Amino acid sequence: MSAADEDALSGPGNGAPRNGAPRAANGAAATAGVGAPKGGPVPGSRASVAAAAIASMNAGEWPEPAFSVLGVTAVKYAAAPMLSFDLHVTESSGRQVYMIALTIQVMIEPARRAYDAATHERLKGLFGEPERWAVTTRSLVWAQVDIVVPAFTGSTTVSVPIACSYELEVAAAKYFHSLPDGEAPLAFHFNGTIYYKDYDGRMQMVLVPWTQSCDYRMPVATWSEMIQTYYPNTAWIALNSATIDALHQAQVSRGLATADACIMQLLEGSS
């Protein structure tokens, strides 16, 4: 066979060209062009739907939600202390989102606010001497929660409940307790899976980009309100079981009604 014949067989529509370039980028793209007229696929045909889906993917038209925190309230009648954050989810492509299985990590960002001298003293046990705070005030993990964002188009708001502890041996509780007023700087980091339907009506999945985050400055007053609701004029400290036994014996021997009164008497005696 002559070189001219080989060129004719390997030309457009007769297999791969002589430079070895592939026929099509993928099966869907190849199917979209099969049997189509020169002007493009027949409107409404499977080839047309496939071409539209590919164009949609190339244009980045799958759902790309964005997140922001609108506010926070103290839940007054929960089984345990709890805050509820209002999470606003927006999606600008106009697609209907079937569901988002969302994982949220909430971080405390202590380096993002200023502190007075009295607060510096209260936070020494957590961050050390103030001159070292540039190194020690790193992000603290407060909570990680999983929620489901139900179906929506455009935007929706869901509640994110976070259970809270008031044990002062826990870093988050110690930090919030030490703030006299103002705001506590938080960062919300998101990941998970978005479920939506493509142009052909089939369920599709896409991951929430790991870059999705938002900041929120929680009013300290909201935290204080929650604590006063569940633990009025009270704080919790974890003690070793041997220390608790010794405290109980001291309380009985001194004829005191409560462990709190015993501790106060012991402190006054040591001063």
Buried (B, 14 or more C-beta within 10 A) or exposed (E): EEEEEEEEEEEEEEEEEEEEEEEEEEEBEEBBBEEBEEEEBEEEEEBBBBBBBBEBBEEEBBBBBBBBBEBBBBBEEBEEBBBBBBBBBBBEBEBEBBBBBBBBBBBBBBBBBEBEEEBBEBBEEBBEEBEEBEEBBEBBEBBEBEBEBEEBEEEBBBEBBBEBEBEBEBBBBBBBBBBEEBBBBBBBBBBBEBBBEBBEEEEBEEEBEEEBBBEBBBBBEBBBBBBEBBEEEEEEEEEEEEEEEEBEEBBEEEEBEEBEEBBEBBEEEEE
